[in-house]
Structure formats: structure tokens, C-alpha cells
């Protein structure tokens, strides 16, 4: 059995304490806890929680405008055969994300993923999802 914990805005869910999400990360796997966490501003997370968030198995980041946050994200996106710089994170084109994941206990190199503009192309999106009229 598995328990899924989904948080769309981790900074709000965690409030002023990182203890619950840190426990989920450190001990949750033993209890079947599966985390799917998101935040628009990792710089707002307490230090320990930001470290938990950025070291999860798969990390997806959109463009970051804060140089300190971009450097931290870049450090955690790097690995495998490639390195990611803060400039790479800050210079991502609109509708693009950097993705890093693990496979077979090995960290794969980060890659750029082009993301669709779902809101800007609602008819096209619905059509691609088989929901168009």
C-alpha cells in the first residue's frame, strides 16, 4: 500500500516548521509514503526543507529570477554527465523547464523540457487530450 502526499505550494503547507515534510522524506518511504511536492519560490522554504525538496529523486525547475535560488537549484540539478549553472536556470526560455531524475540508483543528466502553453492554447490543448469539439 502507498500513501500519496501532494502539495501544490510547499511553503504554505509547511508553515513555519519543516519537521513534517522532513520526516516524510527521511522516514516516509518505510511507511509507503510517496511525495509529490511543488513550490513556486524555493527561497521561501526553511533551509532544511529546501534541502529536502531540492534533493528529491526527480527535480523540475522553471526559470528562477533570484540569483541565490538559481545557484542552489543549479547545484541540485547538476550531476550525471552534465553541469547546470545558475545562468542556465535564470535563462530558461518561457514554457521550458530543467528536469533531473534518478534511474536505477544513478542520477541522470539534467535536460530541458518544452512545456505546452496550456492556458494560451485551450482549444489545442483540449484537442490533444481528446476533449476538443
JOKARA-V331692 format. One line per field, one symbol per residue. ss: DSSP state (h for helix, s for strand, l for the rest). phi: phi as a letter, one per 40 degrees, with the letter a starting at -180 (. if undefined). psi: psi as a letter, one per 30 degrees, with the letter a starting at -180 (. if undefined). A space follows every 10 residues. Layout:
# JOKARA-V331692
ss=???
phi=???
psi=???
This chain:
# JOKARA-V331692
ss=llsssssllh hhhhllllhh hhhhhhhhhh hlssssslll lhhhllhhhh hhhhllllss slllllhhhh hhhhhhhlsl lslllhhhhh lllllsssss lssllsslll ssssllllll lhhhhhhhll lll
phi=.bbcbbbcbd dcccfbbccc cccdccbddc bgcbbbbaac bccccddccc cdccbcdbbb bcdbccdccc ccccdccchg cbbbbdcccc cdcdgbacbb abafgbcccc acbcbccccc bdcccccccg bcc
psi=lkkkjkjfje eeefbgkgee eeeeeefeef ggkkkjkkkf ifffkleeee eeefglekkk kakkfkeeee eeeeefflab flkkleeeef gklkhllkkk lkkhgkklkl lkkkkkieef heeeeeefgg gl.
